[in-house]
Amino acid sequence: MPFRYRPGRWFYRTTWFANDKNMNGIIFKDSKVYIGCSAKFLFKPEIGQEATPAIAEFYGGVKAYAEIAKVLSSEVIIRLGEYVTANGIKIPEKMWRLVYVEESDSWNIMENIESKSHLL
């Protein structure tokens, strides 16, 4: 379905795109990311997967661009683009390390990675 601009339909189009079954999604249980918060992937990260685009959604409906930078056996490195929380707080782009927790079937943020050198 090609996109044609129609006044008043932008929200519908962006919502439809973000909920597309082919889109890689990450759902965070809080309104922002911090060490200890948990997330669920709407797809199964595959070992060796790199530079895969995704959409991150936070509690409250805020969305941000994300990229799966690297997938290892039980951890994932993601890059979250800059976003603004529902309270108006601007959060800069950051990289995070997530570790899988089998008991809760979720991924927990374990570390804020400041530079790409940590990926090597």
C-alpha positions as CSV (number, residue, x, y, z in Angstrom):
1,M,0.0,0.0,0.0
2,P,1.8,3.2,-1.1
3,F,1.7,6.1,1.2
4,R,-0.2,9.2,0.0
5,Y,-0.4,12.2,2.3
6,R,-3.9,13.0,3.5
7,P,-4.6,15.6,6.2
8,G,-5.6,14.0,9.5
9,R,-4.3,10.5,8.6
10,W,-0.7,10.8,9.6
11,F,-1.2,9.3,13.1
12,Y,-3.0,6.3,11.6
13,R,-0.2,5.7,9.1
14,T,2.6,5.9,11.7
15,T,0.7,3.7,14.1
16,W,0.1,1.1,11.3
17,F,3.8,1.2,10.3
18,A,5.0,0.7,13.9
19,N,2.6,-2.3,14.4
20,D,3.5,-3.9,11.1
21,K,4.1,-7.7,11.6
22,N,7.4,-7.4,9.6
23,M,8.8,-4.6,11.9
24,N,11.3,-5.6,14.6
25,G,9.9,-4.2,17.8
26,I,11.2,-3.8,21.4
27,I,8.7,-3.1,24.1
28,F,10.0,-1.5,27.3
29,K,7.9,-1.7,30.5
30,D,8.8,1.8,31.6
31,S,8.7,5.3,30.1
32,K,12.5,5.4,29.7
33,V,15.4,3.0,29.7
34,Y,17.7,2.6,32.8
35,I,19.8,-0.2,34.3
36,G,17.5,-2.8,35.6
37,C,14.4,-2.1,33.5
38,S,13.1,-5.0,31.4
39,A,12.0,-5.3,27.8
40,K,10.4,-7.9,25.4
41,F,11.4,-8.4,21.8
42,L,8.5,-8.9,19.3
43,F,10.9,-11.0,17.3
44,K,13.5,-13.6,18.2
45,P,17.0,-12.1,18.1
46,E,19.3,-14.5,16.2
47,I,22.9,-15.0,17.2
48,G,25.2,-13.1,14.9
49,Q,22.5,-10.6,13.9
50,E,23.9,-7.1,13.4
51,A,22.8,-3.7,12.3
52,T,19.1,-4.6,12.3
53,P,16.6,-1.7,12.4
54,A,13.8,-1.8,15.0
55,I,11.2,0.4,16.7
56,A,11.3,0.8,20.5
57,E,8.1,1.5,22.3
58,F,7.9,2.7,25.9
59,Y,5.2,2.8,28.5
60,G,2.9,5.6,27.6
61,G,3.2,5.0,23.8
62,V,6.4,6.9,23.1
63,K,8.4,5.4,20.2
64,A,12.0,5.7,19.2
65,Y,14.3,4.4,16.5
66,A,16.4,1.5,17.6
67,E,19.0,-0.7,16.1
68,I,20.1,-4.2,17.1
69,A,23.8,-3.7,17.0
70,K,24.9,-7.2,18.0
71,V,23.4,-10.5,19.2
72,L,25.3,-13.0,21.3
73,S,24.0,-16.2,22.9
74,S,22.3,-14.6,25.9
75,E,22.8,-10.9,25.4
76,V,21.9,-8.2,22.9
77,I,23.5,-4.8,22.3
78,I,21.0,-2.2,21.1
79,R,21.3,1.5,20.1
80,L,18.3,3.7,21.0
81,G,17.9,6.9,19.1
82,E,17.1,10.2,20.8
83,Y,13.5,10.4,22.1
84,V,11.3,12.6,24.3
85,T,9.4,10.9,27.2
86,A,5.7,11.5,27.8
87,N,6.8,14.1,30.5
88,G,8.8,16.1,28.0
89,I,12.3,14.9,29.1
90,K,14.7,14.6,26.1
91,I,16.8,11.4,26.2
92,P,19.9,11.4,24.0
93,E,21.0,8.4,21.8
94,K,22.6,5.6,23.8
95,M,23.7,2.1,23.5
96,W,22.6,-0.6,26.0
97,R,23.5,-4.2,26.8
98,L,20.5,-6.4,27.6
99,V,20.7,-9.9,29.1
100,Y,18.0,-12.6,28.8
101,V,16.3,-13.7,32.0
102,E,14.6,-17.0,31.5
103,E,12.5,-16.9,34.7
104,S,10.6,-13.8,33.5
105,D,11.0,-14.5,29.8
106,S,12.3,-10.9,29.3
107,W,15.5,-9.0,28.6
108,N,17.0,-6.8,31.4
109,I,19.1,-3.7,30.8
110,M,22.5,-4.5,32.4
111,E,24.8,-1.7,31.2
112,N,24.9,1.6,29.4
113,I,27.6,1.3,26.7
114,E,29.2,4.7,26.0
115,S,31.1,3.9,22.8
116,K,31.3,1.3,20.0
117,S,34.7,0.2,21.3
118,H,32.9,-2.0,23.8
119,L,31.5,-4.1,21.0
120,L,34.8,-5.4,19.8
